[in-house]
């Protein structure tokens, strides 16, 4: 695993993907690296709703999703 010591473990991270298994996998990887402030969304519209209320420093986003895709 890459050395991530330069990143604060309390940074807000938003994981956006329409596949629950992918969201769960990315969340598990980030948790194993010590990150705890994780937010999940299944499309871009829900991600925008989260961004209105939460402090997020990193977004991991799929491009091809229904409702509102990652590019929009």
Predicted model as a PDB file, atoms N, CA, C, CB and O in Angstrom, pLDDT in the B-factor column:
MODEL        1                                                                  
ATOM      1  N   UNK A   1       0.844  -1.176   0.000  1.00 53.00           N  
ATOM      2  CA  UNK A   1       0.000   0.000   0.000  1.00 53.00           C  
ATOM      3  C   UNK A   1       0.890   1.239   0.000  1.00 53.00           C  
ATOM      4  CB  UNK A   1      -0.961  -0.002   1.220  1.00 53.00           C  
ATOM      5  O   UNK A   1       1.973   1.243   0.586  1.00 53.00           O  
ATOM      6  N   UNK A   2       0.418   2.286  -0.664  1.00 58.00           N  
ATOM      7  CA  UNK A   2       1.168   3.531  -0.754  1.00 58.00           C  
ATOM      8  C   UNK A   2       1.268   4.205   0.611  1.00 58.00           C  
ATOM      9  CB  UNK A   2       0.514   4.476  -1.763  1.00 58.00           C  
ATOM     10  O   UNK A   2       0.399   4.033   1.465  1.00 58.00           O  
ATOM     11  N   UNK A   3       2.336   4.971   0.803  1.00 63.00           N  
ATOM     12  CA  UNK A   3       2.508   5.730   2.034  1.00 63.00           C  
ATOM     13  C   UNK A   3       1.630   6.978   1.969  1.00 63.00           C  
ATOM     14  CB  UNK A   3       4.003   6.109   2.254  1.00 63.00           C  
ATOM     15  O   UNK A   3       1.838   7.854   1.129  1.00 63.00           O  
ATOM     16  N   UNK A   4       0.653   7.046   2.861  1.00 60.00           N  
ATOM     17  CA  UNK A   4      -0.287   8.163   2.883  1.00 60.00           C  
ATOM     18  C   UNK A   4      -0.116   9.028   4.118  1.00 60.00           C  
ATOM     19  CB  UNK A   4      -1.707   7.651   2.814  1.00 60.00           C  
ATOM     20  O   UNK A   4      -1.061   9.693   4.540  1.00 60.00           O  
ATOM     21  N   UNK A   5       1.079   9.030   4.709  1.00 68.00           N  
ATOM     22  CA  UNK A   5       1.313   9.760   5.951  1.00 68.00           C  
ATOM     23  C   UNK A   5       1.134  11.267   5.812  1.00 68.00           C  
ATOM     24  CB  UNK A   5       2.694   9.470   6.451  1.00 68.00           C  
ATOM     25  O   UNK A   5       0.917  11.946   6.816  1.00 68.00           O  
ATOM     26  N   UNK A   6       1.216  11.804   4.616  1.00 67.00           N  
ATOM     27  CA  UNK A   6       1.096  13.238   4.423  1.00 67.00           C  
ATOM     28  C   UNK A   6      -0.362  13.713   4.416  1.00 67.00           C  
ATOM     29  CB  UNK A   6       1.768  13.633   3.132  1.00 67.00           C  
ATOM     30  O   UNK A   6      -0.614  14.917   4.389  1.00 67.00           O  
ATOM     31  N   UNK A   7      -1.324  12.781   4.442  1.00 72.00           N  
ATOM     32  CA  UNK A   7      -2.743  13.127   4.404  1.00 72.00           C  
ATOM     33  C   UNK A   7      -3.339  12.968   5.801  1.00 72.00           C  
ATOM     34  CB  UNK A   7      -3.505  12.241   3.376  1.00 72.00           C  
ATOM     35  O   UNK A   7      -3.159  11.936   6.447  1.00 72.00           O  
ATOM     36  N   UNK A   8      -4.048  13.993   6.260  1.00 79.00           N  
ATOM     37  CA  UNK A   8      -4.726  13.936   7.550  1.00 79.00           C  
ATOM     38  C   UNK A   8      -5.812  12.870   7.506  1.00 79.00           C  
ATOM     39  CB  UNK A   8      -5.328  15.313   7.921  1.00 79.00           C  
ATOM     40  O   UNK A   8      -6.607  12.831   6.567  1.00 79.00           O  
ATOM     41  N   UNK A   9      -5.851  12.003   8.519  1.00 83.00           N  
ATOM     42  CA  UNK A   9      -6.827  10.911   8.554  1.00 83.00           C  
ATOM     43  C   UNK A   9      -8.245  11.399   8.832  1.00 83.00           C  
ATOM     44  CB  UNK A   9      -6.428   9.898   9.603  1.00 83.00           C  
ATOM     45  O   UNK A   9      -9.195  10.631   8.677  1.00 83.00           O  
ATOM     46  N   UNK A  10      -8.414  12.665   9.242  1.00 85.00           N  
ATOM     47  CA  UNK A  10      -9.761  13.166   9.498  1.00 85.00           C  
ATOM     48  C   UNK A  10     -10.340  13.957   8.321  1.00 85.00           C  
ATOM     49  CB  UNK A  10      -9.752  14.034  10.732  1.00 85.00           C  
ATOM     50  O   UNK A  10     -11.394  14.580   8.453  1.00 85.00           O  
ATOM     51  N   UNK A  11      -9.662  13.935   7.181  1.00 93.00           N  
ATOM     52  CA  UNK A  11     -10.166  14.598   5.983  1.00 93.00           C  
ATOM     53  C   UNK A  11     -11.492  13.952   5.574  1.00 93.00           C  
ATOM     54  CB  UNK A  11      -9.127  14.520   4.822  1.00 93.00           C  
ATOM     55  O   UNK A  11     -11.645  12.735   5.671  1.00 93.00           O  
ATOM     56  N   UNK A  12     -12.442  14.761   5.120  1.00 97.00           N  
ATOM     57  CA  UNK A  12     -13.692  14.230   4.604  1.00 97.00           C  
ATOM     58  C   UNK A  12     -13.483  13.688   3.201  1.00 97.00           C  
ATOM     59  CB  UNK A  12     -14.787  15.308   4.610  1.00 97.00           C  
ATOM     60  O   UNK A  12     -12.947  14.379   2.335  1.00 97.00           O  
ATOM     61  N   UNK A  13     -13.904  12.452   2.978  1.00 97.00           N  
ATOM     62  CA  UNK A  13     -13.762  11.821   1.667  1.00 97.00           C  
ATOM     63  C   UNK A  13     -15.142  11.375   1.200  1.00 97.00           C  
ATOM     64  CB  UNK A  13     -12.766  10.612   1.718  1.00 97.00           C  
ATOM     65  O   UNK A  13     -15.855  10.663   1.908  1.00 97.00           O  
ATOM     66  N   UNK A  14     -15.504  11.805  -0.004  1.00 97.00           N  
ATOM     67  CA  UNK A  14     -16.781  11.444  -0.604  1.00 97.00           C  
ATOM     68  C   UNK A  14     -16.546  10.395  -1.685  1.00 97.00           C  
ATOM     69  CB  UNK A  14     -17.493  12.692  -1.191  1.00 97.00           C  
ATOM     70  O   UNK A  14     -15.778  10.618  -2.621  1.00 97.00           O  
ATOM     71  N   UNK A  15     -17.210   9.255  -1.550  1.00 97.00           N  
ATOM     72  CA  UNK A  15     -17.114   8.157  -2.514  1.00 97.00           C  
ATOM     73  C   UNK A  15     -18.428   8.121  -3.286  1.00 97.00           C  
ATOM     74  CB  UNK A  15     -16.822   6.772  -1.802  1.00 97.00           C  
ATOM     75  O   UNK A  15     -19.492   7.917  -2.702  1.00 97.00           O  
ATOM     76  N   UNK A  16     -18.348   8.323  -4.607  1.00 95.00           N  
ATOM     77  CA  UNK A  16     -19.552   8.387  -5.431  1.00 95.00           C  
ATOM     78  C   UNK A  16     -19.469   7.318  -6.516  1.00 95.00           C  
ATOM     79  CB  UNK A  16     -19.726   9.804  -6.060  1.00 95.00           C  
ATOM     80  O   UNK A  16     -18.608   7.375  -7.394  1.00 95.00           O  
ATOM     81  N   UNK A  17     -20.374   6.344  -6.444  1.00 93.00           N  
ATOM     82  CA  UNK A  17     -20.421   5.275  -7.445  1.00 93.00           C  
ATOM     83  C   UNK A  17     -21.803   4.639  -7.386  1.00 93.00           C  
ATOM     84  CB  UNK A  17     -19.292   4.203  -7.201  1.00 93.00           C  
ATOM     85  O   UNK A  17     -22.369   4.483  -6.304  1.00 93.00           O  
ATOM     86  N   UNK A  18     -22.343   4.275  -8.531  1.00 90.00           N  
ATOM     87  CA  UNK A  18     -23.680   3.690  -8.551  1.00 90.00           C  
ATOM     88  C   UNK A  18     -23.696   2.215  -8.156  1.00 90.00           C  
ATOM     89  CB  UNK A  18     -24.280   3.849  -9.921  1.00 90.00           C  
ATOM     90  O   UNK A  18     -24.772   1.644  -7.977  1.00 90.00           O  
ATOM     91  N   UNK A  19     -22.543   1.592  -8.019  1.00 93.00           N  
ATOM     92  CA  UNK A  19     -22.456   0.192  -7.596  1.00 93.00           C  
ATOM     93  C   UNK A  19     -22.099   0.120  -6.113  1.00 93.00           C  
ATOM     94  CB  UNK A  19     -21.408  -0.577  -8.445  1.00 93.00           C  
ATOM     95  O   UNK A  19     -21.027   0.564  -5.702  1.00 93.00           O  
ATOM     96  N   UNK A  20     -22.994  -0.436  -5.325  1.00 95.00           N  
ATOM     97  CA  UNK A  20     -22.768  -0.524  -3.884  1.00 95.00           C  
ATOM     98  C   UNK A  20     -21.499  -1.301  -3.560  1.00 95.00           C  
ATOM     99  CB  UNK A  20     -23.963  -1.176  -3.203  1.00 95.00           C  
ATOM    100  O   UNK A  20     -20.775  -0.944  -2.631  1.00 95.00           O  
ATOM    101  N   UNK A  21     -21.223  -2.361  -4.318  1.00 97.00           N  
ATOM    102  CA  UNK A  21     -20.027  -3.165  -4.030  1.00 97.00           C  
ATOM    103  C   UNK A  21     -18.749  -2.347  -4.224  1.00 97.00           C  
ATOM    104  CB  UNK A  21     -19.992  -4.415  -4.931  1.00 97.00           C  
ATOM    105  O   UNK A  21     -17.781  -2.528  -3.486  1.00 97.00           O  
ATOM    106  N   UNK A  22     -18.740  -1.457  -5.202  1.00 96.00           N  
ATOM    107  CA  UNK A  22     -17.570  -0.607  -5.431  1.00 96.00           C  
ATOM    108  C   UNK A  22     -17.422   0.407  -4.302  1.00 96.00           C  
ATOM    109  CB  UNK A  22     -17.681   0.118  -6.790  1.00 96.00           C  
ATOM    110  O   UNK A  22     -16.320   0.630  -3.801  1.00 96.00           O  
ATOM    111  N   UNK A  23     -18.541   1.022  -3.901  1.00 96.00           N  
ATOM    112  CA  UNK A  23     -18.490   1.960  -2.773  1.00 96.00           C  
ATOM    113  C   UNK A  23     -17.982   1.262  -1.513  1.00 96.00           C  
ATOM    114  CB  UNK A  23     -19.884   2.575  -2.514  1.00 96.00           C  
ATOM    115  O   UNK A  23     -17.139   1.799  -0.794  1.00 96.00           O  
ATOM    116  N   UNK A  24     -18.498   0.068  -1.252  1.00 97.00           N  
ATOM    117  CA  UNK A  24     -18.092  -0.676  -0.063  1.00 97.00           C  
ATOM    118  C   UNK A  24     -16.616  -1.056  -0.109  1.00 97.00           C  
ATOM    119  CB  UNK A  24     -18.943  -1.928   0.088  1.00 97.00           C  
ATOM    120  O   UNK A  24     -15.928  -0.995   0.910  1.00 97.00           O  
ATOM    121  N   UNK A  25     -16.126  -1.447  -1.281  1.00 97.00           N  
ATOM    122  CA  UNK A  25     -14.719  -1.812  -1.419  1.00 97.00           C  
ATOM    123  C   UNK A  25     -13.810  -0.619  -1.168  1.00 97.00           C  
ATOM    124  CB  UNK A  25     -14.454  -2.387  -2.805  1.00 97.00           C  
ATOM    125  O   UNK A  25     -12.831  -0.725  -0.430  1.00 97.00           O  
ATOM    126  N   UNK A  26     -14.130   0.523  -1.783  1.00 97.00           N  
ATOM    127  CA  UNK A  26     -13.312   1.722  -1.587  1.00 97.00           C  
ATOM    128  C   UNK A  26     -13.359   2.162  -0.125  1.00 97.00           C  
ATOM    129  CB  UNK A  26     -13.794   2.869  -2.509  1.00 97.00           C  
ATOM    130  O   UNK A  26     -12.336   2.550   0.440  1.00 97.00           O  
ATOM    131  N   UNK A  27     -14.543   2.102   0.489  1.00 97.00           N  
ATOM    132  CA  UNK A  27     -14.670   2.458   1.912  1.00 97.00           C  
ATOM    133  C   UNK A  27     -13.805   1.538   2.770  1.00 97.00           C  
ATOM    134  CB  UNK A  27     -16.151   2.377   2.368  1.00 97.00           C  
ATOM    135  O   UNK A  27     -13.127   2.010   3.683  1.00 97.00           O  
ATOM    136  N   UNK A  28     -13.816   0.246   2.496  1.00 97.00           N  
ATOM    137  CA  UNK A  28     -13.013  -0.707   3.274  1.00 97.00           C  
ATOM    138  C   UNK A  28     -11.516  -0.421   3.127  1.00 97.00           C  
ATOM    139  CB  UNK A  28     -13.318  -2.151   2.831  1.00 97.00           C  
ATOM    140  O   UNK A  28     -10.772  -0.492   4.105  1.00 97.00           O  
ATOM    141  N   UNK A  29     -11.082  -0.104   1.930  1.00 96.00           N  
ATOM    142  CA  UNK A  29      -9.669   0.215   1.696  1.00 96.00           C  
ATOM    143  C   UNK A  29      -9.277   1.472   2.469  1.00 96.00           C  
ATOM    144  CB  UNK A  29      -9.393   0.407   0.182  1.00 96.00           C  
ATOM    145  O   UNK A  29      -8.229   1.509   3.115  1.00 96.00           O  
ATOM    146  N   UNK A  30     -10.124   2.501   2.400  1.00 95.00           N  
ATOM    147  CA  UNK A  30      -9.820   3.749   3.099  1.00 95.00           C  
ATOM    148  C   UNK A  30      -9.852   3.559   4.619  1.00 95.00           C  
ATOM    149  CB  UNK A  30     -10.812   4.842   2.685  1.00 95.00           C  
ATOM    150  O   UNK A  30      -9.016   4.118   5.329  1.00 95.00           O  
ATOM    151  N   UNK A  31     -10.793   2.790   5.109  1.00 95.00           N  
ATOM    152  CA  UNK A  31     -10.836   2.514   6.553  1.00 95.00           C  
ATOM    153  C   UNK A  31      -9.585   1.771   7.007  1.00 95.00           C  
ATOM    154  CB  UNK A  31     -12.090   1.694   6.908  1.00 95.00           C  
ATOM    155  O   UNK A  31      -9.038   2.060   8.071  1.00 95.00           O  
ATOM    156  N   UNK A  32      -9.135   0.817   6.201  1.00 94.00           N  
ATOM    157  CA  UNK A  32      -7.932   0.063   6.578  1.00 94.00           C  
ATOM    158  C   UNK A  32      -6.693   0.950   6.593  1.00 94.00           C  
ATOM    159  CB  UNK A  32      -7.716  -1.108   5.619  1.00 94.00           C  
ATOM    160  O   UNK A  32      -5.704   0.635   7.255  1.00 94.00           O  
ATOM    161  N   UNK A  33      -6.752   2.071   5.852  1.00 91.00           N  
ATOM    162  CA  UNK A  33      -5.644   3.034   5.847  1.00 91.00           C  
ATOM    163  C   UNK A  33      -5.805   4.074   6.957  1.00 91.00           C  
ATOM    164  CB  UNK A  33      -5.554   3.736   4.481  1.00 91.00           C  
ATOM    165  O   UNK A  33      -4.966   4.963   7.104  1.00 91.00           O  
ATOM    166  N   UNK A  34      -6.895   3.962   7.748  1.00 92.00           N  
ATOM    167  CA  UNK A  34      -7.069   4.838   8.895  1.00 92.00           C  
ATOM    168  C   UNK A  34      -8.018   6.008   8.700  1.00 92.00           C  
ATOM    169  CB  UNK A  34      -5.772   5.358   9.286  1.00 92.00           C  
ATOM    170  O   UNK A  34      -8.178   6.823   9.608  1.00 92.00           O  
ATOM    171  N   UNK A  35      -8.652   6.110   7.540  1.00 94.00           N  
ATOM    172  CA  UNK A  35      -9.587   7.202   7.292  1.00 94.00           C  
ATOM    173  C   UNK A  35     -10.953   6.854   7.884  1.00 94.00           C  
ATOM    174  CB  UNK A  35      -9.707   7.491   5.771  1.00 94.00           C  
ATOM    175  O   UNK A  35     -11.423   5.724   7.752  1.00 94.00           O  
ATOM    176  N   UNK A  36     -11.583   7.826   8.532  1.00 94.00           N  
ATOM    177  CA  UNK A  36     -12.847   7.546   9.211  1.00 94.00           C  
ATOM    178  C   UNK A  36     -13.980   8.475   8.792  1.00 94.00           C  
ATOM    179  CB  UNK A  36     -12.652   7.642  10.692  1.00 94.00           C  
ATOM    180  O   UNK A  36     -15.145   8.150   9.018  1.00 94.00           O  
ATOM    181  N   UNK A  37     -13.677   9.604   8.198  1.00 97.00           N  
ATOM    182  CA  UNK A  37     -14.683  10.602   7.844  1.00 97.00           C  
ATOM    183  C   UNK A  37     -15.110  10.382   6.389  1.00 97.00           C  
ATOM    184  CB  UNK A  37     -14.133  12.053   8.052  1.00 97.00           C  
ATOM    185  O   UNK A  37     -14.754  11.161   5.505  1.00 97.00           O  
ATOM    186  N   UNK A  38     -15.872   9.318   6.155  1.00 98.00           N  
ATOM    187  CA  UNK A  38     -16.221   8.887   4.802  1.00 98.00           C  
ATOM    188  C   UNK A  38     -17.706   9.094   4.542  1.00 98.00           C  
ATOM    189  CB  UNK A  38     -15.844   7.412   4.588  1.00 98.00           C  
ATOM    190  O   UNK A  38     -18.545   8.830   5.404  1.00 98.00           O  
ATOM    191  N   UNK A  39     -18.015   9.569   3.348  1.00 98.00           N  
ATOM    192  CA  UNK A  39     -19.392   9.784   2.918  1.00 98.00           C  
ATOM    193  C   UNK A  39     -19.619   9.013   1.628  1.00 98.00           C  
ATOM    194  CB  UNK A  39     -19.697  11.301   2.724  1.00 98.00           C  
ATOM    195  O   UNK A  39     -18.728   8.946   0.781  1.00 98.00           O  
ATOM    196  N   UNK A  40     -20.804   8.429   1.470  1.00 98.00           N  
ATOM    197  CA  UNK A  40     -21.112   7.611   0.299  1.00 98.00           C  
ATOM    198  C   UNK A  40     -22.328   8.167  -0.430  1.00 98.00           C  
ATOM    199  CB  UNK A  40     -21.355   6.147   0.706  1.00 98.00           C  
ATOM    200  O   UNK A  40     -23.293   8.606   0.196  1.00 98.00           O  
ATOM    201  N   UNK A  41     -22.272   8.143  -1.768  1.00 95.00           N  
ATOM    202  CA  UNK A  41     -23.411   8.547  -2.591  1.00 95.00           C  
ATOM    203  C   UNK A  41     -23.474   7.639  -3.809  1.00 95.00           C  
ATOM    204  CB  UNK A  41     -23.302  10.045  -3.017  1.00 95.00           C  
ATOM    205  O   UNK A  41     -22.446   7.211  -4.332  1.00 95.00           O  
ATOM    206  N   UNK A  42     -24.704   7.348  -4.259  1.00 93.00           N  
ATOM    207  CA  UNK A  42     -24.860   6.437  -5.396  1.00 93.00           C  
ATOM    208  C   UNK A  42     -25.017   7.157  -6.730  1.00 93.00           C  
ATOM    209  CB  UNK A  42     -26.049   5.549  -5.172  1.00 93.00           C  
ATOM    210  O   UNK A  42     -25.107   6.509  -7.773  1.00 93.00           O  
ATOM    211  N   UNK A  43     -25.052   8.499  -6.713  1.00 93.00           N  
ATOM    212  CA  UNK A  43     -25.087   9.262  -7.963  1.00 93.00           C  
ATOM    213  C   UNK A  43     -24.660  10.703  -7.683  1.00 93.00           C  
ATOM    214  CB  UNK A  43     -26.512   9.222  -8.606  1.00 93.00           C  
ATOM    215  O   UNK A  43     -24.492  11.105  -6.532  1.00 93.00           O  
ATOM    216  N   UNK A  44     -24.490  11.460  -8.752  1.00 90.00           N  
ATOM    217  CA  UNK A  44     -24.018  12.831  -8.615  1.00 90.00           C  
ATOM    218  C   UNK A  44     -24.975  13.748  -7.883  1.00 90.00           C  
ATOM    219  CB  UNK A  44     -23.743  13.392  -9.951  1.00 90.00           C  
ATOM    220  O   UNK A  44     -24.537  14.655  -7.176  1.00 90.00           O  
ATOM    221  N   UNK A  45     -26.277  13.532  -8.036  1.00 91.00           N  
ATOM    222  CA  UNK A  45     -27.248  14.378  -7.346  1.00 91.00           C  
ATOM    223  C   UNK A  45     -27.129  14.216  -5.835  1.00 91.00           C  
ATOM    224  CB  UNK A  45     -28.674  14.043  -7.804  1.00 91.00           C  
ATOM    225  O   UNK A  45     -27.118  15.206  -5.103  1.00 91.00           O  
ATOM    226  N   UNK A  46     -27.039  12.978  -5.365  1.00 94.00           N  
ATOM    227  CA  UNK A  46     -26.875  12.740  -3.927  1.00 94.00           C  
ATOM    228  C   UNK A  46     -25.529  13.272  -3.440  1.00 94.00           C  
ATOM    229  CB  UNK A  46     -26.996  11.236  -3.612  1.00 94.00           C  
ATOM    230  O   UNK A  46     -25.426  13.762  -2.315  1.00 94.00           O  
ATOM    231  N   UNK A  47     -24.509  13.178  -4.273  1.00 94.00           N  
ATOM    232  CA  UNK A  47     -23.193  13.714  -3.905  1.00 94.00           C  
ATOM    233  C   UNK A  47     -23.266  15.223  -3.698  1.00 94.00           C  
ATOM    234  CB  UNK A  47     -22.147  13.378  -4.989  1.00 94.00           C  
ATOM    235  O   UNK A  47     -22.679  15.749  -2.753  1.00 94.00           O  
ATOM    236  N   UNK A  48     -23.984  15.918  -4.574  1.00 93.00           N  
ATOM    237  CA  UNK A  48     -24.124  17.371  -4.421  1.00 93.00           C  
ATOM    238  C   UNK A  48     -24.866  17.706  -3.133  1.00 93.00           C  
ATOM    239  CB  UNK A  48     -24.863  17.977  -5.631  1.00 93.00           C  
ATOM    240  O   UNK A  48     -24.533  18.684  -2.464  1.00 93.00           O  
ATOM    241  N   UNK A  49     -25.859  16.911  -2.781  1.00 96.00           N  
ATOM    242  CA  UNK A  49     -26.572  17.133  -1.518  1.00 96.00           C  
ATOM    243  C   UNK A  49     -25.630  16.990  -0.324  1.00 96.00           C  
ATOM    244  CB  UNK A  49     -27.747  16.147  -1.384  1.00 96.00           C  
ATOM    245  O   UNK A  49     -25.695  17.779   0.618  1.00 96.00           O  
ATOM    246  N   UNK A  50     -24.763  15.993  -0.363  1.00 97.00           N  
ATOM    247  CA  UNK A  50     -23.790  15.797   0.717  1.00 97.00           C  
ATOM    248  C   UNK A  50     -22.834  16.989   0.788  1.00 97.00           C  
ATOM    249  CB  UNK A  50     -22.995  14.479   0.506  1.00 97.00           C  
ATOM    250  O   UNK A  50     -22.515  17.471   1.875  1.00 97.00           O  
ATOM    251  N   UNK A  51     -22.383  17.458  -0.363  1.00 96.00           N  
ATOM    252  CA  UNK A  51     -21.429  18.572  -0.394  1.00 96.00           C  
ATOM    253  C   UNK A  51     -22.012  19.865   0.168  1.00 96.00           C  
ATOM    254  CB  UNK A  51     -20.961  18.808  -1.812  1.00 96.00           C  
ATOM    255  O   UNK A  51     -21.263  20.740   0.605  1.00 96.00           O  
ATOM    256  N   UNK A  52     -23.324  19.994   0.163  1.00 97.00           N  
ATOM    257  CA  UNK A  52     -23.962  21.184   0.732  1.00 97.00           C  
ATOM    258  C   UNK A  52     -23.857  21.212   2.255  1.00 97.00           C  
ATOM    259  CB  UNK A  52     -25.429  21.244   0.314  1.00 97.00           C  
ATOM    260  O   UNK A  52     -23.949  22.276   2.868  1.00 97.00           O  
ATOM    261  N   UNK A  53     -23.663  20.034   2.868  1.00 96.00           N  
ATOM    262  CA  UNK A  53     -23.732  19.947   4.328  1.00 96.00           C  
ATOM    263  C   UNK A  53     -22.456  19.434   4.999  1.00 96.00           C  
ATOM    264  CB  UNK A  53     -24.862  19.062   4.708  1.00 96.00           C  
ATOM    265  O   UNK A  53     -22.309  19.550   6.216  1.00 96.00           O  
ATOM    266  N   UNK A  54     -21.554  18.880   4.231  1.00 96.00           N  
ATOM    267  CA  UNK A  54     -20.360  18.260   4.809  1.00 96.00           C  
ATOM    268  C   UNK A  54     -19.096  18.881   4.235  1.00 96.00           C  
ATOM    269  CB  UNK A  54     -20.362  16.747   4.560  1.00 96.00           C  
ATOM    270  O   UNK A  54     -19.075  19.333   3.090  1.00 96.00           O  
ATOM    271  N   UNK A  55     -18.041  18.898   5.046  1.00 94.00           N  
ATOM    272  CA  UNK A  55     -16.732  19.363   4.595  1.00 94.00           C  
ATOM    273  C   UNK A  55     -15.993  18.178   3.974  1.00 94.00           C  
ATOM    274  CB  UNK A  55     -15.910  19.988   5.777  1.00 94.00           C  
ATOM    275  O   UNK A  55     -15.695  17.192   4.648  1.00 94.00           O  
ATOM    276  N   UNK A  56     -15.704  18.294   2.684  1.00 96.00           N  
ATOM    277  CA  UNK A  56     -15.067  17.203   1.944  1.00 96.00           C  
ATOM    278  C   UNK A  56     -13.789  17.731   1.299  1.00 96.00           C  
ATOM    279  CB  UNK A  56     -16.035  16.610   0.863  1.00 96.00           C  
ATOM    280  O   UNK A  56     -13.805  18.757   0.619  1.00 96.00           O  
ATOM    281  N   UNK A  57     -12.689  17.026   1.516  1.00 94.00           N  
ATOM    282  CA  UNK A  57     -11.413  17.420   0.932  1.00 94.00           C  
ATOM    283  C   UNK A  57     -10.988  16.574  -0.240  1.00 94.00           C  
ATOM    284  CB  UNK A  57     -10.360  17.375   1.962  1.00 94.00           C  
ATOM    285  O   UNK A  57     -10.043  16.922  -0.949  1.00 94.00           O  
ATOM    286  N   UNK A  58     -11.688  15.439  -0.462  1.00 95.00           N  
ATOM    287  CA  UNK A  58     -11.344  14.531  -1.555  1.00 95.00           C  
ATOM    288  C   UNK A  58     -12.612  13.859  -2.034  1.00 95.00           C  
ATOM    289  CB  UNK A  58     -10.288  13.475  -1.112  1.00 95.00           C  
ATOM    290  O   UNK A  58     -13.432  13.412  -1.231  1.00 95.00           O  
ATOM    291  N   UNK A  59     -12.774  13.786  -3.367  1.00 94.00           N  
ATOM    292  CA  UNK A  59     -13.908  13.075  -3.961  1.00 94.00           C  
ATOM    293  C   UNK A  59     -13.355  11.979  -4.864  1.00 94.00           C  
ATOM    294  CB  UNK A  59     -14.846  14.051  -4.762  1.00 94.00           C  
ATOM    295  O   UNK A  59     -12.523  12.234  -5.735  1.00 94.00           O  
ATOM    296  N   UNK A  60     -13.828  10.764  -4.644  1.00 95.00           N  
ATOM    297  CA  UNK A  60     -13.525   9.635  -5.528  1.00 95.00           C  
ATOM    298  C   UNK A  60     -14.832   9.338  -6.245  1.00 95.00           C  
ATOM    299  CB  UNK A  60     -12.965   8.354  -4.729  1.00 95.00           C  
ATOM    300  O   UNK A  60     -15.802   8.908  -5.622  1.00 95.00           O  
ATOM    301  N   UNK A  61     -14.860   9.568  -7.560  1.00 91.00           N  
ATOM    302  CA  UNK A  61     -16.132   9.576  -8.277  1.00 91.00           C  
ATOM    303  C   UNK A  61     -16.081   8.779  -9.579  1.00 91.00           C  
ATOM    304  CB  UNK A  61     -16.544  10.998  -8.572  1.00 91.00           C  
ATOM    305  O   UNK A  61     -15.157   8.920 -10.381  1.00 91.00           O  
ATOM    306  N   UNK A  62     -17.083   7.951  -9.761  1.00 85.00           N  
ATOM    307  CA  UNK A  62     -17.315   7.264 -11.036  1.00 85.00           C  
ATOM    308  C   UNK A  62     -17.848   8.285 -12.039  1.00 85.00           C  
ATOM    309  CB  UNK A  62     -18.319   6.061 -10.867  1.00 85.00           C  
ATOM    310  O   UNK A  62     -18.536   9.227 -11.645  1.00 85.00           O  
ATOM    311  N   UNK A  63     -17.546   8.120 -13.311  1.00 86.00           N  
ATOM    312  CA  UNK A  63     -18.052   9.039 -14.326  1.00 86.00           C  
ATOM    313  C   UNK A  63     -19.395   8.594 -14.884  1.00 86.00           C  
ATOM    314  CB  UNK A  63     -17.050   9.171 -15.452  1.00 86.00           C  
ATOM    315  O   UNK A  63     -20.240   9.424 -15.218  1.00 86.00           O  
ATOM    316  N   UNK A  64     -19.593   7.277 -14.985  1.00 76.00           N  
ATOM    317  CA  UNK A  64     -20.766   6.736 -15.667  1.00 76.00           C  
ATOM    318  C   UNK A  64     -21.804   6.302 -14.640  1.00 76.00           C  
ATOM    319  CB  UNK A  64     -20.375   5.548 -16.581  1.00 76.00           C  
ATOM    320  O   UNK A  64     -21.766   5.177 -14.143  1.00 76.00           O  
ATOM    321  N   UNK A  65     -22.745   7.217 -14.322  1.00 77.00           N  
ATOM    322  CA  UNK A  65     -23.781   6.935 -13.326  1.00 77.00           C  
ATOM    323  C   UNK A  65     -25.105   7.510 -13.811  1.00 77.00           C  
ATOM    324  CB  UNK A  65     -23.399   7.524 -11.934  1.00 77.00           C  
ATOM    325  O   UNK A  65     -25.129   8.450 -14.605  1.00 77.00           O  
ATOM    326  N   UNK A  66     -26.211   6.938 -13.327  1.00 74.00           N  
ATOM    327  CA  UNK A  66     -27.518   7.506 -13.662  1.00 74.00           C  
ATOM    328  C   UNK A  66     -27.799   8.774 -12.844  1.00 74.00           C  
ATOM    329  CB  UNK A  66     -28.627   6.466 -13.421  1.00 74.00           C  
ATOM    330  O   UNK A  66     -27.046   9.109 -11.930  1.00 74.00           O  
ATOM    331  N   UNK A  67     -28.856   9.454 -13.172  1.00 77.00           N  
ATOM    332  CA  UNK A  67     -29.375  10.660 -12.530  1.00 77.00           C  
ATOM    333  C   UNK A  67     -28.479  11.862 -12.845  1.00 77.00           C  
ATOM    334  CB  UNK A  67     -29.482  10.456 -11.001  1.00 77.00           C  
ATOM    335  O   UNK A  67     -28.905  12.773 -13.555  1.00 77.00           O  
ATOM    336  N   UNK A  68     -27.267  11.878 -12.338  1.00 74.00           N  
ATOM    337  CA  UNK A  68     -26.303  12.947 -12.602  1.00 74.00           C  
ATOM    338  C   UNK A  68     -24.933  12.291 -12.582  1.00 74.00           C  
ATOM    339  CB  UNK A  68     -26.409  14.131 -11.542  1.00 74.00           C  
ATOM    340  O   UNK A  68     -24.478  11.823 -11.538  1.00 74.00           O  
ATOM    341  N   UNK A  69     -24.272  12.259 -13.742  1.00 64.00           N  
ATOM    342  CA  UNK A  69     -23.008  11.503 -13.825  1.00 64.00           C  
ATOM    343  C   UNK A  69     -21.845  12.272 -13.193  1.00 64.00           C  
ATOM    344  CB  UNK A  69     -22.679  11.180 -15.291  1.00 64.00           C  
ATOM    345  O   UNK A  69     -21.995  13.422 -12.781  1.00 64.00           O  
ATOM    346  N   UNK A  70     -20.705  11.627 -13.128  1.00 66.00           N  
ATOM    347  CA  UNK A  70     -19.535  12.194 -12.484  1.00 66.00           C  
ATOM    348  C   UNK A  70     -18.980  13.429 -13.166  1.00 66.00           C  
ATOM    349  CB  UNK A  70     -18.482  11.176 -12.409  1.00 66.00           C  
ATOM    350  O   UNK A  70     -18.367  14.268 -12.506  1.00 66.00           O  
ATOM    351  N   UNK A  71     -19.175  13.561 -14.451  1.00 67.00           N  
ATOM    352  CA  UNK A  71     -18.688  14.749 -15.162  1.00 67.00           C  
ATOM    353  C   UNK A  71     -19.597  15.949 -14.957  1.00 67.00           C  
ATOM    354  CB  UNK A  71     -18.559  14.456 -16.645  1.00 67.00           C  
ATOM    355  O   UNK A  71     -19.143  17.093 -14.921  1.00 67.00           O  
ATOM    356  N   UNK A  72     -20.878  15.672 -14.824  1.00 70.00           N  
ATOM    357  CA  UNK A  72     -21.824  16.773 -14.624  1.00 70.00           C  
ATOM    358  C   UNK A  72     -21.664  17.362 -13.241  1.00 70.00           C  
ATOM    359  CB  UNK A  72     -23.266  16.299 -14.831  1.00 70.00           C  
ATOM    360  O   UNK A  72     -22.375  18.301 -12.884  1.00 70.00           O  
TER     361      UNK A  72                                                      
ENDMDL                                                                          
END                                                                             
